[in-house]
Amino acid sequence: MLRPATRFAVLLAAWWAHAAVAQVPGADQVRAVTLDNGMQVIVWPDHDIPNVALYNWVRVGSRNEVPGITGLAHFFEHMMFNGTTTRAPGEFDRVLEANGARNNAFTSQDVTVYQDWLPRTALETVFELEADRLRNLSFDPQVVESERGVVRSERRLSVDDNHARRLSEQVQATAFLAHPYGMPVIGWPSDIESWRIADLEQFFAKYYAPNNCTLVIVGAVDPEEALALARKHFGPIARQTPPEPIRTREPPQRGERRVHVAIDAQTPLLQVAYHGIAGADPRAPALELLMRILTDGDASRLHRRLVEEQRLAISVDGYADEGFDPGLVWFFLSLPAQGDLATAEAALTRELAGVVREGVSAAELSRARNQALADFWRGLATIDGKAAALGEYAVLKGGYEKLFDAPAKYQAVTLDDIKQVAADLLDPTRRTVGTLGGRGSAEEAS
């Protein structure tokens, strides 16, 4: 007889298997149009609550920068909240709050995304505000200098005074010799200090054009009404000459690279990054499941082997970049005080080589698939999750329609697919190894 916990696991796996091939509710209600000025607008009605999530996905990140202006994409994440030629600094937030709405934004290597969450009654007000800052952003020198100081402080706190992020920045810069993915999203310190108003104006005109944006609206809206508002407020903004495509392709890496940050740290750090794939690559579902098998939770393979059994690390984590171009597949190990970096690295290398050689078990694949499907459906349970997923697939993963195929794609991944993607990517000659610890740790880890 199966124990209750085992019976539950079997029933859960069966339920997810059924859910995997089920139609995502509301998929047939999504409307997508491209305005005359090139802006893509996608609307997904969801009337469970009288609220709306509105995301503006701008196709600009650190990938679009060059030496001398690194960090500008992130800087505009700040500037877009600091006034237009028609509204004073702070008015954007004040009007949103007065209407019961809130907002946020984030910048990555590939995109900058502006997020609004609002009651249905504030929909046209938010359209007006968003269109205003896309058309009429102000470049007041005093505001620029104030925000420069904010970014300078943010870099100091989030990178310079953060051991893990400081090491990641060095690993990233070492892993990429040619592609702009090697530049930090927040920018290099000297560039932050030297941006000019002319740099900002040129960057904004080039990338903050309607034909470089995808607007996603999810919630208590009528699609025709939302599209009419988009035409009314964004339609009059003129399209610009599309930005030049990124032509640089990272040359194949032919040997392991290493970087060490010599700093006194109670917790030594090991980070290993392999060259990976783009977000729209057909192997992406298999890679996601592989990373879940290796690093997702206490039952993951690397946690069990390196943390629980061998006690070489106190934590193991990992993820794969999913951008326009091939990024990195990351593994992060935090070691106990006085932990040995060379021993931990050798153990990680053995474990990954074992996956390449032998693959993974059916039980591991089933667990990872269940986790992926659970997270997928849980994300679509909210209008915010729907807006995030719809935009991610529309912009980074080859088209919003692929969102609705995602459950079946997870279900279709086989053990051979997992083994093959591991063999394709986890090649020691294509990795960069980063260590952080005392000054003697560099020699110990080499």
C-alpha positions in Angstrom: 0.0 0.0 0.0 1.2 3.5 -0.8 1.8 5.8 2.1 -0.4 9.0 2.2 2.5 11.2 1.2 3.5 8.9 -1.7 -0.2 8.7 -2.9 -0.3 12.4 -2.8 2.8 12.7 -4.9 1.5 10.3 -7.5 -1.8 12.1 -7.7 -0.1 15.5 -8.0 2.1 14.2 -10.8 -0.9 12.9 -12.6 -2.7 16.2 -12.2 0.2 18.2 -13.5 0.5 15.8 -16.5 -3.1 16.6 -17.3 -2.7 20.3 -16.7 0.4 20.4 -18.9 -1.6 19.8 -22.1 -4.7 21.8 -21.0 -5.5 25.0 -22.8 -4.4 28.0 -20.8 -7.7 29.7 -19.8 -8.3 32.9 -21.7 -5.8 32.3 -24.4 -8.4 32.8 -27.1 -9.3 36.2 -25.7 -5.9 37.8 -26.1 -5.8 40.7 -28.7 -2.6 41.9 -30.2 -2.2 44.8 -32.7 0.7 46.9 -33.9 -0.1 50.7 -34.1 0.8 52.7 -37.1 3.9 54.0 -35.3 5.1 50.5 -34.7 4.2 50.0 -31.0 3.0 46.5 -30.2 0.0 46.4 -27.9 -1.2 43.1 -26.3 -4.4 42.9 -24.2 -5.5 40.0 -22.1 -8.9 40.6 -20.3 -9.3 39.1 -16.9 -12.3 40.3 -14.9 -11.7 38.4 -11.6 -11.0 41.6 -9.9 -11.5 45.3 -11.0 -7.8 46.0 -11.4 -5.3 46.2 -14.3 -1.6 45.5 -14.7 0.0 47.6 -17.4 3.6 46.9 -18.5 5.7 48.8 -21.0 8.5 46.6 -22.3 11.2 48.8 -23.8 13.8 46.8 -25.8 16.9 48.4 -24.3 19.3 47.2 -21.7 23.0 47.1 -21.1 23.3 45.0 -24.3 22.7 48.2 -26.2 25.5 50.2 -24.6 29.1 50.8 -25.5 32.1 51.7 -23.4 31.8 55.2 -22.1 28.0 55.2 -21.6 27.5 51.9 -19.7 24.7 52.1 -17.2 22.5 54.5 -19.3 19.7 52.0 -19.7 19.5 51.6 -15.9 19.8 55.3 -15.4 16.7 55.9 -17.5 14.8 53.6 -15.2 15.4 56.4 -12.7 14.9 59.3 -15.0 11.5 58.2 -16.3 10.0 59.0 -12.8 11.6 62.5 -12.6 9.4 64.8 -14.6 8.5 65.7 -18.2 8.2 69.0 -20.0 4.5 69.1 -18.9 4.8 67.6 -15.4 7.1 68.4 -12.5 9.4 65.8 -10.9 7.3 63.6 -8.5 4.0 64.4 -10.2 3.9 61.0 -11.9 3.9 59.2 -8.6 1.6 61.6 -6.9 -1.1 61.3 -9.6 -0.8 57.5 -9.6 -1.1 57.3 -5.8 -4.1 59.7 -5.8 -5.8 57.3 -8.2 -5.0 54.2 -6.1 -2.3 53.0 -8.4 1.3 52.1 -7.8 4.4 51.5 -10.0 7.8 50.0 -10.4 10.5 49.3 -13.0 13.5 47.1 -13.6 16.4 46.9 -16.1 18.2 43.9 -17.4 20.8 43.2 -20.0 18.1 43.1 -22.6 15.1 45.2 -21.6 13.8 48.0 -19.3 10.2 47.3 -18.1 7.9 49.9 -16.6 5.1 48.4 -14.4 1.8 50.0 -13.3 -0.9 48.3 -11.1 -4.1 50.2 -11.0 -7.8 50.1 -10.4 -10.0 49.9 -13.5 -11.2 53.5 -13.0 -7.6 54.9 -13.4 -7.0 53.2 -16.8 -7.1 56.3 -19.0 -5.1 58.4 -16.5 -2.3 55.8 -16.5 -2.3 55.7 -20.3 -2.0 59.5 -20.4 0.9 59.5 -17.8 2.8 56.7 -19.6 2.5 58.3 -23.0 3.6 61.7 -21.6 6.9 60.4 -20.2 7.6 58.5 -23.4 7.0 61.6 -25.5 8.1 64.5 -23.2 10.8 63.3 -20.8 12.7 66.2 -19.2 16.5 66.4 -19.0 16.8 69.0 -16.3 20.5 69.2 -15.4 19.8 69.4 -11.6 17.6 66.3 -11.8 20.3 64.5 -13.8 22.9 65.2 -11.2 20.6 64.2 -8.4 19.9 60.9 -10.0 23.5 60.4 -10.8 24.2 60.5 -7.1 21.4 58.0 -6.5 22.9 55.5 -9.0 26.4 56.1 -7.6 25.1 55.1 -4.2 23.1 52.2 -5.5 26.2 50.8 -7.2 28.2 51.2 -4.0 25.6 49.3 -1.9 24.5 46.7 -4.4 27.9 45.8 -6.0 30.9 47.3 -4.4 29.8 46.4 -0.8 28.2 43.1 -1.9 30.6 40.2 -2.2 28.4 38.0 -4.3 27.5 40.7 -6.8 31.1 42.0 -7.0 32.3 38.6 -7.9 29.5 38.1 -10.4 30.4 41.4 -12.1 34.0 40.2 -12.5 32.9 36.7 -13.8 30.5 38.3 -16.3 33.2 40.7 -17.6 35.7 37.8 -17.9 33.2 35.4 -19.7 32.5 37.9 -22.5 35.3 39.2 -24.6 33.3 40.8 -27.4 29.6 40.8 -26.7 28.1 43.7 -24.6 26.7 41.2 -22.2 30.1 41.6 -20.5 29.2 45.1 -19.3 27.3 45.5 -16.0 23.7 46.7 -16.1 24.4 49.3 -13.5 27.4 50.6 -15.4 31.1 51.0 -14.7 31.9 53.7 -12.0 33.8 56.0 -14.4 30.9 55.9 -16.9 28.4 56.8 -14.2 30.5 59.8 -13.3 30.9 61.0 -16.9 27.5 60.8 -18.7 26.6 64.0 -20.4 23.2 65.5 -21.2 23.9 64.9 -24.9 24.5 61.2 -24.2 21.1 61.0 -22.4 19.2 62.8 -25.2 20.7 60.6 -27.9 20.1 57.4 -26.0 16.5 58.3 -25.3 15.7 59.3 -28.8 17.2 56.1 -30.2 15.6 53.6 -27.8 12.5 55.2 -26.2 10.5 55.2 -29.4 7.1 53.5 -29.8 8.4 51.1 -32.4 10.8 49.8 -29.8 8.1 49.1 -27.1 5.6 46.4 -26.4 2.7 47.5 -24.2 1.0 44.7 -22.3 -2.4 45.3 -20.5 -4.0 42.6 -18.4 -7.0 42.8 -16.2 -10.5 44.2 -16.1 -10.5 45.8 -19.5 -12.4 45.5 -22.7 -9.8 44.8 -25.4 -11.3 47.3 -27.9 -11.4 50.0 -25.2 -7.8 49.4 -24.3 -6.7 49.4 -27.9 -8.6 52.6 -28.5 -6.8 54.2 -25.5 -3.5 53.1 -26.9 -4.2 54.6 -30.2 -5.4 57.8 -28.6 -2.5 58.4 -26.3 0.5 56.5 -27.9 -0.6 56.7 -31.5 0.4 60.3 -32.1 4.0 59.6 -30.9 6.2 59.4 -34.0 8.1 56.3 -34.7 11.9 56.6 -34.9 14.5 54.9 -37.1 14.9 51.5 -35.5 18.1 51.0 -33.5 20.8 49.1 -35.4 20.8 45.4 -34.5 23.6 44.1 -32.2 25.9 42.5 -34.8 28.6 41.3 -32.3 28.6 37.6 -31.6 30.7 36.2 -28.8 33.5 34.1 -30.3 33.6 30.5 -29.1 35.5 30.1 -25.8 38.3 27.6 -26.3 39.6 27.3 -22.7 38.6 27.8 -19.1 39.0 31.4 -17.7 39.5 32.3 -14.1 39.1 35.4 -11.9 39.7 35.8 -8.2 38.6 38.6 -5.9 41.0 38.8 -3.0 39.1 40.1 0.0 38.7 39.0 3.5 35.3 37.3 3.7 33.8 35.1 6.3 32.0 33.1 3.6 34.2 32.1 0.6 32.4 32.2 -2.7 32.6 30.0 -5.8 30.8 31.0 -9.0 31.0 29.1 -12.3 29.4 30.4 -15.5 29.1 28.4 -18.7 28.1 29.9 -22.1 24.5 29.2 -22.6 21.6 29.8 -25.1 19.2 32.6 -26.0 15.7 32.8 -24.5 14.0 31.8 -27.7 16.2 28.7 -28.2 14.1 25.5 -28.5 16.3 24.0 -25.9 15.2 26.5 -23.2 12.6 24.2 -21.5 15.1 21.4 -21.2 17.7 23.8 -19.8 15.2 25.1 -17.3 14.4 21.6 -16.1 18.1 20.7 -15.9 18.8 23.8 -13.7 15.8 22.8 -11.5 17.2 19.3 -11.1 20.6 20.6 -10.1 19.8 23.6 -8.0 16.1 24.1 -7.1 15.5 23.5 -3.5 16.8 21.2 -0.8 16.0 18.1 -2.8 18.0 19.2 -5.8 21.0 17.2 -6.8 23.8 19.7 -6.0 22.2 20.6 -2.6 22.0 17.0 -1.6 25.5 16.2 -2.7 27.5 19.3 -1.9 25.6 20.7 1.1 24.0 17.7 2.9 26.3 14.8 2.1 29.8 16.3 1.6 29.2 19.5 3.6 31.5 21.5 1.2 29.0 24.4 0.8 26.3 26.0 2.9 24.2 26.9 -0.1 24.0 26.1 -3.8 22.0 28.1 -6.4 21.9 28.6 -10.1 20.0 30.0 -13.1 20.3 30.4 -16.8 20.1 33.8 -18.6 17.2 34.1 -21.1 18.0 37.1 -23.2 18.0 38.0 -26.9 21.5 36.5 -27.3 23.2 33.5 -25.7 23.9 34.4 -22.1 25.4 32.4 -19.2 24.4 29.3 -17.2 25.4 30.2 -13.6 26.2 28.1 -10.5 26.7 29.8 -7.1 28.3 28.1 -4.1 28.7 29.8 -0.6 31.2 27.9 1.5 31.4 27.6 5.3 34.0 29.7 7.1 37.5 28.2 6.3 35.9 26.2 3.5 38.2 25.0 0.8 37.5 26.5 -2.6 39.6 24.0 -4.6 37.8 21.0 -3.0 34.3 22.6 -3.6 35.2 23.4 -7.2 36.4 19.8 -7.9 33.3 18.4 -6.4 31.0 20.6 -8.5 33.0 19.7 -11.6 32.6 16.0 -10.9 28.8 16.3 -10.3 28.3 18.2 -13.6 30.5 15.8 -15.5 28.3 13.0 -14.1 25.2 14.6 -15.5 26.9 15.0 -18.9 28.0 11.4 -18.9 25.0 9.6 -17.3 22.1 12.1 -17.5 19.5 12.3 -14.7 16.9 10.0 -13.3 13.3 9.8 -14.3 12.3 10.8 -10.7 14.5 13.9 -11.0 12.9 14.9 -14.3 9.4 14.3 -12.9 10.1 16.5 -9.9 11.6 19.3 -12.0 8.7 19.2 -14.4 6.2 19.3 -11.6 8.0 22.3 -10.1 8.1 24.1 -13.5 4.4 23.5 -14.1 3.4 24.5 -10.6 5.3 27.8 -10.9 3.9 28.4 -14.4 0.2 28.0 -13.4 0.8 29.8 -10.1 2.2 32.8 -12.0 -0.8 32.9 -14.3 -3.2 33.0 -11.3 -2.7 36.8 -11.0 -3.0 39.7 -13.5 0.6 40.7 -12.6 1.9 37.2 -13.4 0.0 37.2 -16.6 1.4 40.6 -17.7 5.0 39.5 -16.8 4.7 36.2 -18.6 2.9 37.7 -21.7 5.6 40.4 -22.1 8.5 38.0 -21.5 7.3 35.6 -24.2 6.4 38.4 -26.6 9.7 40.2 -26.3 12.3 37.6 -25.3 11.0 34.2 -26.2 9.9 34.4 -29.8 6.3 35.6 -29.5 3.5 35.8 -26.9 1.7 32.9 -28.5 4.4 30.6 -27.3 3.3 31.3 -23.7 0.3 29.1 -24.3 2.4 26.2 -25.6 4.7 26.3 -22.5 3.0 23.5 -20.5 3.1 21.1 -23.4 6.8 22.0 -24.0 7.7 21.1 -20.4 5.8 17.9 -20.7 7.6 17.0 -23.9 11.1 17.2 -22.4 12.8 13.8 -22.2 15.7 12.3 -20.3 17.7 12.4 -23.6 16.9 16.1 -24.0 18.2 16.8 -20.5 21.4 14.8 -21.2 21.9 16.5 -24.5 21.5 20.1 -23.3 23.9 19.3 -20.4 26.5 17.9 -23.0 26.0 21.0 -25.2 26.5 23.5 -22.5 28.4 22.1 -19.5 31.8 21.9 -21.2 34.7 22.9 -18.9 36.5 24.6 -21.8 33.6 27.0 -22.1 33.3 28.1 -18.5 34.6 30.9 -16.4 35.4 30.2 -12.7 35.2 33.0 -10.1 36.4 32.8 -6.5 36.2 35.2 -3.7 38.1 34.9 -0.4 41.4 35.7 1.3 44.5 36.5 -0.7 45.7 33.0 -0.5 42.5 31.5 -2.0 43.4 32.3 -5.6 46.3 29.8 -5.5 44.3 27.3 -3.5 41.4 27.3 -6.1 43.7 27.0 -9.1 
